[in-house]
């Protein structure tokens, strides 16, 4: 799924000596909201089943709890936004900053090699 609305708030691009990092906190916040909506709505029954602590008293050598969580995880990953929409100015600012920091890291890598 793609988050079709622009990210509310700034996104920051920073550099460390070796890496360029993108702080996408607004995207993460939107994704957490989306997860909570899914867990309280469409995936509520799967969430309850995966988090149920009710013991059956039987054990067949498998870990059904782990399988339920894996299934729930797959469903959430499938439905939660994996891309971010940026306004034109956001995209230009982020792109320019990433290019600036990336060029510096690439040049350091060339010199080191």
RODO-2510 file (C-alpha; in nm, 4 decimals, decimal comma):
residues 113
     n   res          X          Y          Z
     1     x     0,0000     0,0000     0,0000
     2     x     0,1177     0,3520    -0,0698
     3     x     0,0554     0,6419     0,1629
     4     x    -0,1089     0,8703    -0,0935
     5     x    -0,1259     1,1808     0,1195
     6     x     0,1893     1,3879     0,1661
     7     x     0,3783     1,3225     0,4858
     8     x     0,2671     1,5671     0,7547
     9     x     0,5748     1,7364     0,8837
    10     x     0,9387     1,7569     0,7867
    11     x     1,1634     1,4725     0,6816
    12     x     1,5318     1,5139     0,7527
    13     x     1,8293     1,3814     0,5637
    14     x     2,1512     1,3648     0,7632
    15     x     2,4974     1,2313     0,7106
    16     x     2,7389     1,0408     0,9275
    17     x     3,0983     0,9865     0,8183
    18     x     2,9988     0,6761     0,6200
    19     x     2,6225     0,6861     0,5686
    20     x     2,3332     0,9032     0,4627
    21     x     2,0291     0,8600     0,6828
    22     x     1,6694     0,9618     0,6218
    23     x     1,4614     1,0440     0,9283
    24     x     1,1123     0,9421     0,8194
    25     x     0,9447     0,9814     1,1575
    26     x     0,6235     1,1216     1,0027
    27     x     0,5948     0,8104     0,7835
    28     x     0,6487     0,5811     1,0815
    29     x     0,3871     0,7717     1,2807
    30     x     0,1381     0,7359     0,9935
    31     x     0,2205     0,3654     0,9637
    32     x     0,1685     0,3065     1,3364
    33     x    -0,1698     0,4804     1,3120
    34     x    -0,2526     0,2568     1,0165
    35     x    -0,1497    -0,0558     1,2097
    36     x    -0,3654     0,0435     1,5071
    37     x    -0,6622     0,1033     1,2762
    38     x    -0,6130    -0,2404     1,1180
    39     x    -0,5819    -0,4114     1,4569
    40     x    -0,8960    -0,2466     1,5905
    41     x    -1,0925    -0,3048     1,2707
    42     x    -1,0264    -0,5385     0,9814
    43     x    -0,7679    -0,7570     1,1590
    44     x    -0,9191    -0,7460     1,5086
    45     x    -1,0155    -1,1136     1,5207
    46     x    -0,6737    -1,2239     1,3916
    47     x    -0,5062    -0,9980     1,6482
    48     x    -0,7132    -1,1435     1,9337
    49     x    -0,6411    -1,4987     1,8173
    50     x    -0,2677    -1,4274     1,7890
    51     x    -0,2505    -1,2699     2,1336
    52     x    -0,4811    -1,5098     2,3125
    53     x    -0,3168    -1,6649     2,6178
    54     x    -0,5729    -1,9423     2,6420
    55     x    -0,3982    -2,2780     2,6798
    56     x    -0,5371    -2,5823     2,5016
    57     x    -0,3453    -2,8280     2,7175
    58     x    -0,2174    -3,0027     2,4061
    59     x     0,1194    -2,9674     2,2411
    60     x     0,1886    -3,1177     1,9019
    61     x     0,5486    -3,0039     1,8680
    62     x     0,4590    -2,6874     1,6793
    63     x     0,4385    -2,3356     1,8086
    64     x     0,0883    -2,2223     1,7050
    65     x     0,1361    -1,8861     1,8765
    66     x     0,4394    -1,8140     1,6608
    67     x     0,2490    -1,9165     1,3494
    68     x    -0,0441    -1,6900     1,4403
    69     x     0,1908    -1,3963     1,4931
    70     x     0,3689    -1,4696     1,1648
    71     x     0,0364    -1,4721     0,9805
    72     x    -0,0698    -1,1489     1,1500
    73     x     0,2677    -0,9936     1,0679
    74     x     0,2301    -1,0887     0,7017
    75     x    -0,1171    -0,9368     0,6917
    76     x     0,0041    -0,6122     0,8487
    77     x     0,3072    -0,5847     0,6188
    78     x     0,0783    -0,6437     0,3222
    79     x    -0,1613    -0,3657     0,4230
    80     x     0,0593    -0,0951     0,5791
    81     x     0,2083     0,1797     0,3616
    82     x     0,5571     0,1036     0,2374
    83     x     0,6066     0,4158     0,0312
    84     x     0,5820     0,7794     0,1162
    85     x     0,4233     1,0579    -0,0859
    86     x     0,6124     1,3857    -0,0877
    87     x     0,5023     1,7262    -0,2054
    88     x     0,7123     1,8790    -0,4809
    89     x     0,9095     2,1010    -0,2436
    90     x     0,9664     1,8117     0,0000
    91     x     1,0913     1,5876    -0,2809
    92     x     1,3295     1,8534    -0,4107
    93     x     1,4676     1,9317    -0,0638
    94     x     1,5098     1,5639     0,0300
    95     x     1,6558     1,4750    -0,3106
    96     x     1,9062     1,7601    -0,3076
    97     x     2,0167     1,6800     0,0465
    98     x     2,0533     1,3081    -0,0304
    99     x     2,2521     1,3858    -0,3465
   100     x     2,4787     1,6263    -0,1564
   101     x     2,5497     1,3784     0,1223
   102     x     2,5727     1,0831    -0,1164
   103     x     2,8318     1,2568    -0,3362
   104     x     3,0461     1,3312    -0,0306
   105     x     3,0294     0,9665     0,0846
   106     x     3,1005     0,8375    -0,2661
   107     x     3,4058     1,0608    -0,2941
   108     x     3,5335     0,9410     0,0429
   109     x     3,4885     0,5835    -0,0767
   110     x     3,6804     0,6512    -0,3998
   111     x     3,9675     0,8101    -0,2079
   112     x     3,9793     0,5224     0,0386
   113     x     3,9914     0,2656    -0,2438
***
